Amino acid sequence: MNWNPDEHYKSTAVAADYDANRFSSIPGQVFNFLEKRLVAKCFSLLPEGGTIADAPCGTGRLAEALLDAGYRVHGFDISRAMLGVAQQRLASHGENFTCEVANLKECPPSGPICDGALCARVLMHFPLEQQVQFLTGVAGLSRSVVVINQSLDSGYQRFRRRLKRWMGNQPSARFPITDENIGLLLKRSGLREVRRHRLLPFISEAVYIVARKVDVPDHG
Ligand SMILES: C[S@@+](CC[C@H](N)C(=O)[O-])C[C@H]1O[C@@H](n2cnc3c(N)ncnc32)[C@H](O)[C@@H]1O
């Protein structure tokens, strides 16, 4: 499949349809609600009022949950079109939401410039080496907590994926990650795991990891 995640979302049409395509069905709405709630919970280590880098921010779906939880959010994304949708959606949050175009994999802004960072729904689109590159860029934006989301590659999830393919459904994660490689990814990105959460583990491969920068003590 010739699909490039660095380019795909730059299309205005793709950006305009992103949320409706994924989250308008009943299961999509339920998952979206639960994921937003979980992502806000993942940042409970961070005091309200702190600034979180949402990287990549996309259409501001998860930024919205963080703003509602009392944080300020600065969104980064390679796609101006996705950020345009986010700016419209989050206009009512005024200066608590700001954003900028950035290629987080190739040339991330130098930091740290935020108290925490979120990296959701992107790493599974890249091979491991590029995941390390991407996450290193995101970790550099944060002073302490980094929350990541990936798709778990376990025996059960491989079985589910085979079943989905057999039923004619193409799995969305091209590069899901094994438990062992989660350790490697975090270590090579300068992070260590604090805790992890699963969402609907029998029907979803999504895993959410709360991590800290290795050079920041637990109370920092
Ligand atoms: C599937 S969307 C996820 C957006 C958001 N985190 C969410 O959960 O709704 C993936 C996003 O990653 C962005 N992206 C892809 N490659 C990127 C890169 N190299 N640097 C910054 N953003 C990138 C895309 O433009 C897209 O908005």
The ligand as a Gaussian input file, in Angstrom:
#p B3LYP/6-31G(d) Opt

LIG

0 1
 C       -4.495000       9.921000      12.569000
 S       -4.147000      11.632000      12.821000
 C       -4.227000      11.732000      14.622000
 C       -4.509000      13.121000      15.134000
 C       -4.826000      13.238000      16.633000
 N       -3.672000      12.922000      17.460000
 C       -6.007000      12.361000      17.015000
 O       -5.830000      11.414000      17.791000
 O       -7.121000      12.629000      16.549000
 C       -2.408000      11.666000      12.492000
 C       -1.860000      13.087000      12.393000
 O       -0.427000      13.027000      12.318000
 C        0.012000      14.093000      11.503000
 N        1.386000      13.821000      11.057000
 C        1.808000      12.844000      10.212000
 N        3.146000      12.913000      10.048000
 C        3.577000      13.963000      10.806000
 C        4.853000      14.551000      11.055000
 N        5.968000      14.048000      10.483000
 N        4.933000      15.612000      11.887000
 C        3.803000      16.128000      12.460000
 N        2.577000      15.626000      12.270000
 C        2.458000      14.549000      11.454000
 C       -1.020000      14.110000      10.386000
 O       -1.019000      15.319000       9.673000
 C       -2.310000      13.831000      11.154000
 O       -2.946000      15.026000      11.535000

